Amino acid sequence: MAISIPGRRVSYAETFYTDWMPRGGDCAILRAQALIKGADGGATVRISLETRTEQDAATTSMDTFHPSSSPKLLELTALGVKTAVYVATTGSNSPARGFQELVRCKISVFGGSAGDYWVVRIFPIQFFDNSVPSS
Amino acid sequence: MWMLTEIVALNTSAMTFYTPWFPKGEDNAVFTLEKVLDTINGGATFTVLTKNREAEGSEGTSAGSFSALTAPFYEAKCTDLEDLVRFKVTFTASAAGQGVIFRFLQPTWYDTAV
């Protein structure tokens, strides 16, 4: 399940979304790589997942299992590859942990100052299902 | 389909197990391990090995080891992989019956972009 972001420059105060894609499992591993950092002002890149059903346009932000502390999303603060893990649970969580039918990425440049930019790529999301119950 | 694997120690000898060799997908990879249960004294150690097709031997060279994300998930970031990759599991139980239950999830393969 590929997301078409092979390497894109994102700039100060920018936010954009990928297209919706069907989920490939209840859980997922999201990985992104910061290729170039031009963020002297201190901006970081925050990548999170959103989910929705086919018929209902209401969008729900998702909560990571890893990282387990706030902000519960994938935040690029330095060059290199970083990982976020999303795990479906047996209970209800808000924001959601566990996918509905459709998934998309939200990419935001967080903080910093005018002129800050990054070049990032998002790898295909690795979907999987739980092997044991997760509360 | 990635079923869980369970390895149980039958004695207290040092044990080493390998997965089969498989071809690399790209030059670099991040491998994910889900270790559901590990009752082995000191824990089991997981390593990534790599070698070229013409190379002989079971171990090739070490491409990296796994570090914790949030348990039960671990990852190994490996670069400059050779043709083949396999995982190695080692442990020394302090009593028979100790064991580890785990699975490897789909890796993220990628080539160097800059």
gemmi code that builds the backbone of each chain (N, CA, C; Angstrom):
import gemmi

chains = {
    "A": [
        ("MET", (0.850, -1.180, 0.000), (0.000, 0.000, 0.000), (0.888, 1.231, 0.000)),
        ("ALA", (1.120, 1.795, -1.157), (2.075, 2.879, -1.267), (1.404, 4.232, -1.122)),
        ("ILE", (2.076, 5.097, -0.447), (1.662, 6.496, -0.420), (2.600, 7.230, -1.348)),
        ("SER", (2.026, 8.060, -2.208), (2.829, 8.671, -3.257), (3.547, 9.914, -2.764)),
        ("ILE", (4.444, 9.728, -1.853), (5.292, 10.844, -1.440), (6.733, 10.353, -1.484)),
        ("PRO", (7.337, 10.318, -2.671), (8.695, 9.790, -2.774), (9.728, 10.732, -2.195)),
        ("GLY", (9.403, 11.965, -1.996), (10.325, 12.942, -1.440), (9.778, 14.315, -1.766)),
        ("ARG", (9.368, 15.040, -0.749), (8.667, 16.291, -0.995), (9.176, 17.335, -0.022)),
        ("ARG", (9.306, 18.546, -0.520), (9.679, 19.655, 0.348), (8.428, 20.172, 1.044)),
        ("VAL", (8.518, 20.310, 2.343), (7.426, 20.891, 3.125), (7.982, 22.101, 3.850)),
        ("SER", (7.214, 23.156, 3.858), (7.710, 24.438, 4.336), (6.926, 24.928, 5.547)),
        ("TYR", (7.480, 25.920, 6.162), (6.922, 26.518, 7.375), (5.406, 26.729, 7.256)),
        ("ALA", (4.683, 26.289, 8.232), (3.240, 26.502, 8.367), (2.412, 25.713, 7.360)),
        ("GLU", (3.035, 24.787, 6.634), (2.296, 24.035, 5.611), (1.640, 22.788, 6.221)),
        ("THR", (0.434, 22.517, 5.765), (-0.255, 21.275, 6.117), (-0.910, 20.720, 4.870)),
        ("PHE", (-0.733, 19.434, 4.628), (-1.452, 18.827, 3.506), (-1.761, 17.368, 3.833)),
        ("TYR", (-2.648, 16.794, 3.033), (-3.101, 15.428, 3.249), (-2.802, 14.583, 2.019)),
        ("THR", (-2.578, 13.305, 2.237), (-2.537, 12.366, 1.112), (-3.970, 12.016, 0.724)),
        ("ASP", (-4.124, 11.280, -0.366), (-5.434, 10.730, -0.700), (-5.806, 9.649, 0.313)),
        ("TRP", (-7.098, 9.374, 0.380), (-7.553, 8.248, 1.194), (-7.166, 6.941, 0.515)),
        ("MET", (-6.803, 5.964, 1.303), (-6.476, 4.642, 0.772), (-7.143, 3.598, 1.657)),
        ("PRO", (-7.462, 2.433, 1.086), (-8.067, 1.391, 1.922), (-7.053, 0.817, 2.903)),
        ("ARG", (-7.524, 0.494, 4.076), (-6.623, -0.110, 5.058), (-6.272, -1.529, 4.625)),
        ("GLY", (-5.125, -1.986, 5.064), (-4.714, -3.351, 4.758), (-4.714, -4.227, 5.978)),
        ("GLY", (-5.151, -3.701, 7.123), (-5.185, -4.460, 8.366), (-5.670, -3.566, 9.486)),
        ("ASP", (-5.843, -4.138, 10.672), (-6.328, -3.361, 11.806), (-5.243, -2.463, 12.404)),
        ("CYS", (-4.001, -2.827, 12.211), (-2.874, -2.125, 12.823), (-1.902, -1.704, 11.713)),
        ("ALA", (-0.944, -0.845, 12.055), (-0.039, -0.386, 11.002), (1.263, 0.146, 11.583)),
        ("ILE", (2.269, 0.088, 10.730), (3.547, 0.732, 11.025), (3.726, 1.842, 10.000)),
        ("LEU", (3.912, 3.047, 10.491), (4.137, 4.216, 9.646), (5.596, 4.626, 9.788)),
        ("ARG", (6.285, 4.727, 8.649), (7.687, 5.154, 8.695), (7.898, 6.291, 7.704)),
        ("ALA", (8.697, 7.257, 8.120), (9.034, 8.387, 7.258), (10.502, 8.717, 7.455)),
        ("GLN", (11.066, 9.351, 6.446), (12.479, 9.705, 6.508), (12.649, 11.186, 6.222)),
        ("ALA", (13.377, 11.851, 7.078), (13.770, 13.237, 6.827), (15.060, 13.214, 6.021)),
        ("LEU", (15.003, 13.753, 4.799), (16.155, 13.699, 3.887), (16.999, 14.963, 3.970)),
        ("ILE", (16.357, 16.082, 4.055), (17.057, 17.369, 4.114), (16.367, 18.232, 5.168)),
        ("LYS", (17.185, 18.857, 5.976), (16.642, 19.735, 7.004), (17.141, 21.146, 6.772)),
        ("GLY", (16.204, 22.061, 6.555), (16.541, 23.484, 6.460), (15.692, 24.243, 7.454)),
        ("ALA", (15.785, 23.833, 8.678), (14.874, 24.341, 9.699), (15.653, 24.977, 10.840)),
        ("ASP", (16.373, 26.040, 10.525), (17.118, 26.731, 11.578), (16.194, 27.346, 12.617)),
        ("GLY", (14.967, 27.615, 12.189), (14.012, 28.217, 13.117), (13.397, 27.242, 14.086)),
        ("GLY", (13.716, 25.949, 13.915), (13.241, 24.957, 14.879), (11.988, 24.212, 14.481)),
        ("ALA", (11.567, 24.350, 13.224), (10.365, 23.632, 12.803), (10.609, 22.128, 12.804)),
        ("THR", (9.567, 21.370, 13.102), (9.597, 19.918, 12.965), (8.480, 19.496, 12.010)),
        ("VAL", (8.532, 18.255, 11.571), (7.482, 17.731, 10.689), (6.672, 16.707, 11.468)),
        ("ARG", (5.379, 16.934, 11.507), (4.497, 16.006, 12.207), (3.628, 15.265, 11.203)),
        ("ILE", (3.688, 13.947, 11.252), (2.917, 13.105, 10.348), (1.988, 12.244, 11.199)),
        ("SER", (0.716, 12.329, 10.890), (-0.258, 11.541, 11.641), (-1.200, 10.849, 10.670)),
        ("LEU", (-1.949, 9.901, 11.179), (-2.911, 9.166, 10.360), (-4.327, 9.538, 10.766)),
        ("GLU", (-5.175, 9.565, 9.762), (-6.606, 9.779, 9.993), (-7.362, 8.629, 9.355)),
        ("THR", (-8.534, 8.351, 9.872), (-9.311, 7.234, 9.347), (-10.774, 7.621, 9.234)),
        ("ARG", (-11.491, 6.932, 8.359), (-12.926, 7.160, 8.172), (-13.524, 5.920, 7.529)),
        ("THR", (-14.835, 5.860, 7.505), (-15.508, 4.786, 6.783), (-15.751, 5.236, 5.348)),
        ("GLU", (-16.142, 4.289, 4.497), (-16.432, 4.630, 3.094), (-17.601, 5.599, 3.000)),
        ("GLN", (-18.660, 5.338, 3.777), (-19.899, 6.085, 3.575), (-19.987, 7.348, 4.397)),
        ("ASP", (-19.179, 7.462, 5.424), (-19.276, 8.606, 6.330), (-18.024, 9.465, 6.169)),
        ("ALA", (-18.208, 10.716, 5.832), (-17.070, 11.591, 5.571), (-16.396, 12.086, 6.849)),
        ("ALA", (-16.998, 11.783, 7.996), (-16.401, 12.239, 9.254), (-15.032, 11.600, 9.447)),
        ("THR", (-14.057, 12.400, 9.770), (-12.676, 11.952, 9.890), (-12.269, 11.870, 11.352)),
        ("THR", (-11.546, 10.825, 11.695), (-11.074, 10.642, 13.063), (-9.553, 10.615, 13.081)),
        ("SER", (-8.968, 11.434, 13.932), (-7.519, 11.383, 14.119), (-7.142, 10.119, 14.867)),
        ("MET", (-5.959, 9.600, 14.562), (-5.538, 8.359, 15.196), (-4.428, 8.604, 16.206)),
        ("ASP", (-4.394, 7.726, 17.158), (-3.481, 7.821, 18.290), (-2.447, 6.706, 18.162)),
        ("THR", (-1.187, 7.031, 18.294), (-0.164, 5.996, 18.154), (-0.049, 5.131, 19.408)),
        ("PHE", (0.321, 3.875, 19.198), (0.760, 3.013, 20.303), (2.209, 3.344, 20.631)),
        ("HIS", (2.983, 3.572, 19.564), (4.344, 4.080, 19.711), (4.517, 5.248, 18.756)),
        ("PRO", (4.940, 6.422, 19.184), (5.315, 6.728, 20.556), (4.112, 6.696, 21.501)),
        ("SER", (4.407, 6.345, 22.740), (3.345, 6.174, 23.719), (3.084, 7.436, 24.521)),
        ("SER", (3.898, 8.464, 24.288), (3.695, 9.722, 25.012), (3.459, 10.843, 24.006)),
        ("SER", (2.890, 11.925, 24.473), (2.525, 13.041, 23.609), (3.761, 13.681, 22.978)),
        ("PRO", (3.724, 14.108, 21.731), (2.588, 13.996, 20.818), (2.514, 12.593, 20.227)),
        ("LYS", (1.322, 12.008, 20.240), (1.164, 10.635, 19.759), (1.023, 10.628, 18.239)),
        ("LEU", (2.139, 10.896, 17.587), (2.225, 10.894, 16.131), (3.693, 10.732, 15.767)),
        ("LEU", (3.970, 10.717, 14.473), (5.353, 10.577, 14.033), (5.919, 11.986, 13.854)),
        ("GLU", (6.910, 12.345, 14.637), (7.496, 13.679, 14.558), (8.956, 13.572, 14.136)),
        ("LEU", (9.276, 14.203, 13.021), (10.656, 14.241, 12.529), (11.333, 15.477, 13.088)),
        ("THR", (12.352, 15.255, 13.896), (13.090, 16.361, 14.493), (14.545, 16.379, 14.032)),
        ("ALA", (14.968, 15.331, 13.331), (16.344, 15.225, 12.848), (16.342, 14.373, 11.586)),
        ("LEU", (17.451, 14.375, 10.876), (17.553, 13.543, 9.680), (17.487, 12.066, 10.055)),
        ("GLY", (16.928, 11.262, 9.165), (16.873, 9.831, 9.415), (15.455, 9.288, 9.351)),
        ("VAL", (15.355, 7.998, 9.627), (14.077, 7.281, 9.557), (13.457, 7.220, 10.941)),
        ("LYS", (12.170, 7.443, 11.001), (11.471, 7.353, 12.277), (10.207, 6.516, 12.102)),
        ("THR", (9.749, 5.914, 13.196), (8.666, 4.925, 13.154), (7.549, 5.298, 14.111)),
        ("ALA", (6.326, 5.066, 13.677), (5.167, 5.115, 14.566), (4.386, 3.822, 14.378)),
        ("VAL", (3.840, 3.297, 15.470), (3.080, 2.043, 15.426), (1.659, 2.310, 15.898)),
        ("TYR", (0.714, 1.821, 15.129), (-0.699, 1.942, 15.467), (-1.240, 0.542, 15.733)),
        ("VAL", (-1.861, 0.360, 16.895), (-2.361, -0.953, 17.281), (-3.846, -0.850, 17.615)),
        ("ALA", (-4.641, -1.718, 17.019), (-6.065, -1.775, 17.341), (-6.247, -2.334, 18.744)),
        ("THR", (-7.278, -1.889, 19.413), (-7.514, -2.328, 20.784), (-8.884, -2.964, 20.895)),
        ("THR", (-9.088, -3.641, 22.016), (-10.395, -4.238, 22.259), (-11.363, -3.212, 22.819)),
        ("GLY", (-10.860, -2.141, 23.395), (-11.715, -1.095, 23.933), (-11.833, 0.060, 22.959)),
        ("SER", (-12.448, 1.133, 23.411), (-12.563, 2.321, 22.570), (-11.574, 3.360, 23.071)),
        ("ASN", (-10.966, 4.021, 22.136), (-10.008, 5.060, 22.474), (-10.359, 6.321, 21.716)),
        ("SER", (-10.083, 7.430, 22.284), (-10.274, 8.695, 21.597), (-9.026, 9.537, 21.819)),
        ("PRO", (-8.289, 9.902, 20.749), (-8.551, 9.535, 19.362), (-8.407, 8.025, 19.123)),
        ("ALA", (-8.787, 7.625, 17.931), (-8.886, 6.197, 17.637), (-7.527, 5.521, 17.597)),
        ("ARG", (-7.519, 4.261, 17.980), (-6.371, 3.382, 17.751), (-6.902, 2.144, 17.075)),
        ("GLY", (-6.691, 2.017, 15.822), (-7.329, 0.954, 15.043), (-8.092, 1.603, 13.906)),
        ("PHE", (-7.961, 1.024, 12.732), (-8.436, 1.696, 11.530), (-9.873, 1.365, 11.197)),
        ("GLN", (-10.515, 2.337, 10.556), (-11.758, 2.073, 9.847), (-11.381, 1.726, 8.406)),
        ("GLU", (-12.294, 1.905, 7.475), (-12.036, 1.398, 6.121), (-10.950, 2.161, 5.376)),
        ("LEU", (-10.881, 3.465, 5.598), (-9.962, 4.297, 4.832), (-8.946, 4.976, 5.744)),
        ("VAL", (-7.773, 5.215, 5.194), (-6.676, 5.816, 5.948), (-6.013, 6.883, 5.077)),
        ("ARG", (-5.565, 7.960, 5.702), (-4.748, 8.930, 4.984), (-3.737, 9.536, 5.952)),
        ("CYS", (-2.717, 10.126, 5.389), (-1.694, 10.802, 6.177), (-1.953, 12.304, 6.194)),
        ("LYS", (-1.681, 12.894, 7.323), (-1.683, 14.350, 7.464), (-0.254, 14.785, 7.753)),
        ("ILE", (0.254, 15.688, 6.961), (1.640, 16.150, 7.119), (1.611, 17.635, 7.451)),
        ("SER", (2.230, 17.985, 8.559), (2.250, 19.382, 8.993), (3.658, 19.776, 9.380)),
        ("VAL", (4.012, 21.010, 9.038), (5.250, 21.587, 9.561), (4.871, 22.334, 10.830)),
        ("PHE", (5.462, 21.903, 11.930), (5.046, 22.375, 13.248), (6.088, 23.346, 13.807)),
        ("GLY", (5.602, 24.498, 14.257), (6.484, 25.469, 14.904), (7.466, 26.095, 13.935)),
        ("GLY", (8.551, 26.603, 14.473), (9.592, 27.188, 13.635), (9.260, 28.593, 13.189)),
        ("SER", (9.898, 28.998, 12.112), (9.704, 30.356, 11.624), (9.785, 30.363, 10.099)),
        ("ALA", (9.398, 31.476, 9.503), (9.377, 31.598, 8.046), (10.750, 31.238, 7.468)),
        ("GLY", (10.740, 30.459, 6.404), (11.988, 30.014, 5.789), (12.366, 28.599, 6.155)),
        ("ASP", (11.815, 28.098, 7.233), (12.098, 26.706, 7.617), (11.502, 25.745, 6.592)),
        ("TYR", (12.232, 24.691, 6.261), (11.690, 23.664, 5.375), (12.367, 22.327, 5.641)),
        ("TRP", (11.719, 21.277, 5.236), (12.260, 19.927, 5.285), (11.969, 19.242, 3.953)),
        ("VAL", (12.760, 18.250, 3.613), (12.405, 17.328, 2.530), (12.207, 15.958, 3.170)),
        ("VAL", (11.016, 15.414, 2.989), (10.670, 14.156, 3.655), (10.073, 13.179, 2.646)),
        ("ARG", (10.158, 11.912, 2.976), (9.410, 10.908, 2.216), (8.732, 9.976, 3.201)),
        ("ILE", (7.586, 9.493, 2.789), (6.832, 8.554, 3.617), (6.861, 7.200, 2.928)),
        ("PHE", (7.264, 6.188, 3.658), (7.330, 4.844, 3.093), (5.939, 4.207, 3.095)),
        ("PRO", (5.743, 3.205, 2.241), (4.451, 2.520, 2.244), (4.094, 2.034, 3.645)),
        ("ILE", (2.865, 2.271, 4.043), (2.417, 1.841, 5.373), (2.377, 0.318, 5.413)),
        ("GLN", (2.916, -0.247, 6.478), (2.894, -1.707, 6.659), (1.727, -2.060, 7.564)),
        ("PHE", (0.689, -2.614, 6.977), (-0.481, -2.994, 7.767), (-0.303, -4.406, 8.322)),
        ("PHE", (-0.848, -4.632, 9.490), (-0.841, -5.975, 10.077), (-2.021, -6.094, 11.029)),
        ("ASP", (-2.267, -7.306, 11.474), (-3.341, -7.552, 12.437), (-2.752, -7.996, 13.765)),
        ("ASN", (-3.523, -7.766, 14.814), (-3.074, -8.171, 16.138), (-2.817, -9.673, 16.207)),
        ("SER", (-1.802, -10.050, 16.963), (-1.559, -11.469, 17.210), (-2.068, -11.878, 18.580)),
        ("VAL", (-2.242, -10.913, 19.466), (-2.793, -11.169, 20.803), (-3.702, -9.996, 21.146)),
        ("PRO", (-4.634, -10.156, 22.095), (-5.509, -9.036, 22.455), (-4.712, -7.852, 22.988)),
        ("SER", (-5.139, -6.659, 22.615), (-4.491, -5.449, 23.098), (-5.551, -4.543, 23.685)),
        ("SER", (-5.417, -4.168, 24.937), (-6.451, -3.364, 25.613), (-6.189, -1.890, 25.408)),
    ],
    "B": [
        ("MET", (0.866, -13.513, 5.618), (0.469, -14.081, 6.917), (1.710, -14.268, 7.775)),
        ("TRP", (1.701, -13.698, 8.946), (2.842, -13.832, 9.837), (2.353, -14.441, 11.142)),
        ("MET", (2.477, -15.745, 11.260), (2.069, -16.415, 12.485), (3.141, -16.229, 13.550)),
        ("LEU", (2.710, -16.284, 14.791), (3.674, -16.223, 15.880), (4.546, -17.476, 15.886)),
        ("THR", (5.787, -17.298, 16.275), (6.714, -18.406, 16.447), (7.016, -18.557, 17.927)),
        ("GLU", (6.989, -19.772, 18.406), (7.318, -20.038, 19.806), (8.538, -20.952, 19.858)),
        ("ILE", (9.548, -20.511, 20.587), (10.728, -21.338, 20.802), (10.842, -21.600, 22.298)),
        ("VAL", (10.882, -22.851, 22.662), (10.957, -23.237, 24.068), (12.294, -23.926, 24.327)),
        ("ALA", (12.968, -23.504, 25.377), (14.235, -24.124, 25.752), (13.980, -25.498, 26.373)),
        ("LEU", (14.696, -26.477, 25.859), (14.572, -27.832, 26.403), (15.669, -28.128, 27.409)),
        ("ASN", (16.678, -27.224, 27.452), (17.756, -27.376, 28.423), (18.397, -26.005, 28.631)),
        ("THR", (19.507, -25.948, 29.311), (20.138, -24.663, 29.629), (21.378, -24.396, 28.772)),
        ("SER", (21.475, -25.070, 27.654), (22.592, -24.825, 26.736), (22.352, -23.535, 25.955)),
        ("ALA", (23.444, -22.923, 25.506), (23.327, -21.768, 24.614), (22.729, -22.218, 23.283)),
        ("MET", (21.697, -21.537, 22.833), (20.983, -21.937, 21.630), (21.041, -20.831, 20.584)),
        ("THR", (21.163, -21.239, 19.323), (21.112, -20.314, 18.191), (20.199, -20.890, 17.122)),
        ("PHE", (19.306, -20.043, 16.638), (18.401, -20.458, 15.564), (18.428, -19.407, 14.462)),
        ("TYR", (18.257, -19.854, 13.226), (18.227, -18.942, 12.079), (16.893, -19.068, 11.355)),
        ("THR", (16.442, -17.982, 10.777), (15.382, -18.061, 9.775), (16.035, -18.432, 8.447)),
        ("PRO", (15.266, -18.777, 7.438), (15.872, -18.971, 6.109), (16.432, -17.647, 5.584)),
        ("TRP", (17.394, -17.737, 4.671), (17.846, -16.548, 3.948), (16.748, -16.107, 2.989)),
        ("PHE", (16.579, -14.820, 2.839), (15.646, -14.310, 1.836), (16.293, -13.111, 1.133)),
        ("PRO", (15.901, -12.842, -0.118), (16.545, -11.754, -0.856), (16.172, -10.394, -0.287)),
        ("LYS", (17.116, -9.487, -0.278), (16.794, -8.135, 0.168), (15.844, -7.485, -0.829)),
        ("GLY", (15.019, -6.572, -0.333), (14.095, -5.855, -1.197), (14.701, -4.601, -1.775)),
        ("GLU", (15.516, -3.929, -0.988), (16.248, -2.731, -1.408), (17.565, -2.720, -0.635)),
        ("ASP", (18.349, -1.690, -0.814), (19.658, -1.639, -0.163), (19.567, -1.459, 1.356)),
        ("ASN", (18.506, -0.791, 1.800), (18.350, -0.495, 3.222), (16.997, -1.027, 3.701)),
        ("ALA", (16.889, -1.223, 5.003), (15.617, -1.721, 5.533), (15.482, -1.374, 7.006)),
        ("VAL", (14.241, -1.278, 7.420), (13.936, -1.249, 8.847), (13.066, -2.465, 9.126)),
        ("PHE", (13.556, -3.355, 9.965), (12.847, -4.582, 10.305), (12.123, -4.399, 11.638)),
        ("THR", (10.946, -4.988, 11.718), (10.156, -4.854, 12.944), (9.923, -6.224, 13.557)),
        ("LEU", (10.197, -6.307, 14.831), (9.997, -7.525, 15.608), (8.908, -7.267, 16.643)),
        ("GLU", (7.949, -8.165, 16.729), (6.961, -8.113, 17.807), (7.227, -9.281, 18.732)),
        ("LYS", (7.718, -8.976, 19.921), (8.054, -10.026, 20.889), (6.937, -10.065, 21.927)),
        ("VAL", (6.048, -10.998, 21.748), (4.846, -11.062, 22.577), (5.167, -11.516, 23.991)),
        ("LEU", (6.055, -12.483, 24.113), (6.380, -13.026, 25.438), (7.816, -13.527, 25.418)),
        ("ASP", (8.549, -13.225, 26.469), (9.931, -13.690, 26.576), (10.196, -14.021, 28.041)),
        ("THR", (10.191, -15.295, 28.368), (10.413, -15.711, 29.756), (11.830, -16.237, 29.957)),
        ("ILE", (12.662, -16.085, 28.934), (14.027, -16.593, 29.041), (14.845, -15.685, 29.942)),
        ("ASN", (15.588, -16.284, 30.827), (16.434, -15.514, 31.734), (17.425, -14.681, 30.927)),
        ("GLY", (17.349, -13.377, 31.048), (18.212, -12.490, 30.268), (17.638, -12.135, 28.918)),
        ("GLY", (16.597, -12.839, 28.512), (15.925, -12.527, 27.257), (16.614, -13.110, 26.050)),
        ("ALA", (15.854, -13.248, 24.990), (16.402, -13.706, 23.707), (16.975, -12.511, 22.959)),
        ("THR", (18.023, -12.755, 22.182), (18.657, -11.708, 21.385), (18.381, -11.953, 19.916)),
        ("PHE", (17.946, -10.906, 19.227), (17.619, -11.003, 17.805), (18.591, -10.150, 17.009)),
        ("THR", (19.121, -10.721, 15.932), (20.114, -10.040, 15.104), (19.736, -10.198, 13.636)),
        ("VAL", (20.112, -9.217, 12.820), (19.929, -9.299, 11.372), (21.274, -9.648, 10.744)),
        ("LEU", (21.272, -10.677, 9.885), (22.495, -11.095, 9.196), (22.337, -10.861, 7.698)),
        ("THR", (23.447, -10.641, 7.014), (23.391, -10.445, 5.566), (24.622, -11.054, 4.914)),
        ("LYS", (24.468, -11.517, 3.687), (25.616, -12.014, 2.924), (25.263, -11.988, 1.441)),
        ("ASN", (26.268, -12.076, 0.591), (26.049, -12.162, -0.849), (25.739, -13.599, -1.252)),
        ("ARG", (25.144, -13.761, -2.415), (24.714, -15.091, -2.848), (25.881, -16.071, -2.940)),
        ("GLU", (27.034, -15.570, -3.362), (28.157, -16.485, -3.547), (28.916, -16.756, -2.243)),
        ("ALA", (28.576, -16.059, -1.197), (29.301, -16.217, 0.058), (28.882, -17.508, 0.751)),
        ("GLU", (29.847, -18.158, 1.367), (29.533, -19.388, 2.083), (29.353, -19.094, 3.561)),
        ("GLY", (28.773, -20.044, 4.255), (28.630, -19.898, 5.696), (27.224, -19.526, 6.106)),
        ("SER", (26.948, -19.703, 7.392), (25.596, -19.522, 7.915), (25.313, -18.115, 8.402)),
        ("GLU", (26.354, -17.351, 8.717), (26.099, -16.091, 9.406), (26.383, -14.858, 8.575)),
        ("GLY", (27.181, -14.957, 7.525), (27.513, -13.741, 6.793), (28.077, -12.701, 7.738)),
        ("THR", (27.539, -11.496, 7.664), (27.951, -10.450, 8.605), (26.722, -9.884, 9.288)),
        ("SER", (26.923, -9.315, 10.458), (25.816, -8.707, 11.188), (25.433, -7.387, 10.530)),
        ("ALA", (24.137, -7.233, 10.280), (23.654, -5.989, 9.673), (23.007, -5.080, 10.708)),
        ("GLY", (22.782, -5.602, 11.897), (22.182, -4.753, 12.928), (21.456, -5.578, 13.967)),
        ("SER", (21.108, -4.931, 15.048), (20.369, -5.589, 16.113), (19.116, -4.780, 16.417)),
        ("PHE", (18.231, -5.374, 17.179), (16.934, -4.750, 17.432), (16.976, -3.912, 18.708)),
        ("SER", (16.383, -2.729, 18.612), (16.236, -1.880, 19.791), (14.752, -1.620, 20.008)),
        ("ALA", (14.398, -1.296, 21.239), (12.986, -1.206, 21.604), (12.339, 0.051, 21.055)),
        ("LEU", (11.126, -0.109, 20.547), (10.238, 1.033, 20.326), (9.427, 1.153, 21.616)),
        ("THR", (8.177, 0.759, 21.565), (7.392, 0.545, 22.775), (7.064, -0.940, 22.788)),
        ("ALA", (7.436, -1.628, 23.873), (7.201, -3.075, 23.940), (5.733, -3.366, 23.639)),
        ("PRO", (5.490, -4.399, 22.850), (6.357, -5.499, 22.436), (7.055, -5.285, 21.087)),
        ("PHE", (7.150, -4.049, 20.616), (7.697, -3.809, 19.284), (9.164, -3.364, 19.369)),
        ("TYR", (9.964, -3.921, 18.471), (11.389, -3.618, 18.366), (11.704, -3.399, 16.898)),
        ("GLU", (12.744, -2.619, 16.618), (13.109, -2.431, 15.220), (14.622, -2.441, 15.054)),
        ("ALA", (15.041, -2.836, 13.850), (16.464, -2.829, 13.479), (16.598, -2.038, 12.187)),
        ("LYS", (17.383, -0.973, 12.248), (17.629, -0.155, 11.063), (18.932, -0.626, 10.423)),
        ("CYS", (18.829, -1.121, 9.196), (19.983, -1.726, 8.530), (20.249, -1.022, 7.202)),
        ("THR", (21.499, -0.745, 6.928), (21.874, -0.086, 5.676), (22.910, -0.934, 4.943)),
        ("ASP", (23.025, -0.680, 3.646), (24.014, -1.367, 2.805), (23.917, -2.881, 2.932)),
        ("LEU", (22.727, -3.392, 2.816), (22.527, -4.842, 2.896), (23.133, -5.527, 1.676)),
        ("GLU", (23.597, -6.745, 1.866), (24.086, -7.544, 0.750), (22.898, -8.301, 0.130)),
        ("ASP", (23.166, -9.296, -0.695), (22.081, -9.920, -1.476), (21.000, -10.572, -0.609)),
        ("LEU", (21.430, -11.219, 0.453), (20.516, -12.039, 1.255), (20.457, -11.548, 2.694)),
        ("VAL", (19.330, -11.806, 3.319), (19.116, -11.390, 4.705), (18.478, -12.541, 5.468)),
        ("ARG", (18.834, -12.690, 6.724), (18.157, -13.629, 7.609), (18.209, -13.100, 9.037)),
        ("PHE", (17.379, -13.667, 9.904), (17.388, -13.290, 11.313), (17.996, -14.417, 12.142)),
        ("LYS", (18.618, -14.016, 13.217), (19.257, -14.963, 14.137), (18.680, -14.748, 15.534)),
        ("VAL", (18.339, -15.824, 16.185), (17.817, -15.766, 17.547), (18.747, -16.563, 18.445)),
        ("THR", (19.223, -15.951, 19.513), (20.097, -16.644, 20.451), (19.586, -16.451, 21.877)),
        ("PHE", (19.785, -17.462, 22.692), (19.440, -17.330, 24.114), (20.082, -18.459, 24.902)),
        ("THR", (20.180, -18.236, 26.188), (20.603, -19.277, 27.117), (19.617, -19.269, 28.271)),
        ("ALA", (18.757, -20.244, 28.316), (17.750, -20.307, 29.371), (18.396, -20.776, 30.681)),
        ("SER", (17.813, -20.350, 31.773), (18.311, -20.822, 33.069), (17.536, -22.040, 33.545)),
        ("ALA", (16.475, -22.390, 32.829), (15.713, -23.597, 33.161), (14.960, -24.060, 31.935)),
        ("ALA", (14.804, -25.341, 31.808), (13.995, -25.874, 30.706), (12.564, -25.377, 30.850)),
        ("GLY", (11.938, -25.076, 29.718), (10.562, -24.595, 29.736), (10.443, -23.099, 29.526)),
        ("GLN", (11.554, -22.380, 29.726), (11.532, -20.957, 29.395), (11.456, -20.820, 27.877)),
        ("GLY", (10.887, -19.719, 27.424), (10.741, -19.593, 25.974), (10.418, -18.185, 25.531)),
        ("VAL", (10.294, -18.039, 24.223), (10.006, -16.727, 23.632), (8.977, -16.935, 22.516)),
        ("ILE", (8.023, -16.005, 22.445), (7.003, -16.008, 21.398), (7.136, -14.693, 20.633)),
        ("PHE", (7.261, -14.780, 19.323), (7.546, -13.570, 18.552), (7.088, -13.741, 17.113)),
        ("ARG", (7.131, -12.621, 16.384), (6.973, -12.651, 14.931), (7.680, -11.438, 14.347)),
        ("PHE", (8.104, -11.573, 13.125), (8.657, -10.449, 12.381), (7.568, -9.886, 11.479)),
        ("LEU", (7.392, -8.583, 11.514), (6.406, -7.938, 10.663), (7.054, -7.541, 9.341)),
        ("GLN", (6.195, -7.111, 8.416), (6.683, -6.751, 7.077), (7.732, -5.644, 7.190)),
        ("PRO", (8.903, -5.817, 6.558), (9.924, -4.775, 6.656), (9.629, -3.579, 5.771)),
        ("THR", (10.258, -2.470, 6.092), (10.252, -1.299, 5.220), (11.561, -1.297, 4.452)),
        ("TRP", (11.472, -1.501, 3.142), (12.662, -1.489, 2.289), (12.800, -0.122, 1.626)),
        ("TYR", (14.020, 0.357, 1.502), (14.195, 1.638, 0.807), (15.632, 1.767, 0.323)),
        ("ASP", (15.773, 2.575, -0.711), (17.105, 2.895, -1.214), (17.508, 4.291, -0.746)),
        ("THR", (18.788, 4.527, -0.759), (19.292, 5.826, -0.332), (18.845, 6.902, -1.316)),
        ("ALA", (18.299, 7.989, -0.784), (17.710, 9.023, -1.651), (18.604, 10.250, -1.799)),
        ("VAL", (19.442, 10.501, -0.830), (20.327, 11.676, -0.920), (21.730, 11.264, -0.488)),
    ],
}
model = gemmi.Model(1)
for chain_id, residues in chains.items():
    chain = gemmi.Chain(chain_id)
    for i, (resn, *xyz) in enumerate(residues, 1):
        res = gemmi.Residue()
        res.name, res.seqid = resn, gemmi.SeqId(i, " ")
        for name, pos in zip(("N", "CA", "C"), xyz):
            atom = gemmi.Atom()
            atom.name, atom.element = name, gemmi.Element(name[0])
            atom.pos, atom.b_iso = gemmi.Position(*pos), 0.0
            res.add_atom(atom)
        chain.add_residue(res)
    model.add_chain(chain)
structure = gemmi.Structure()
structure.add_model(model)
structure.setup_entities()
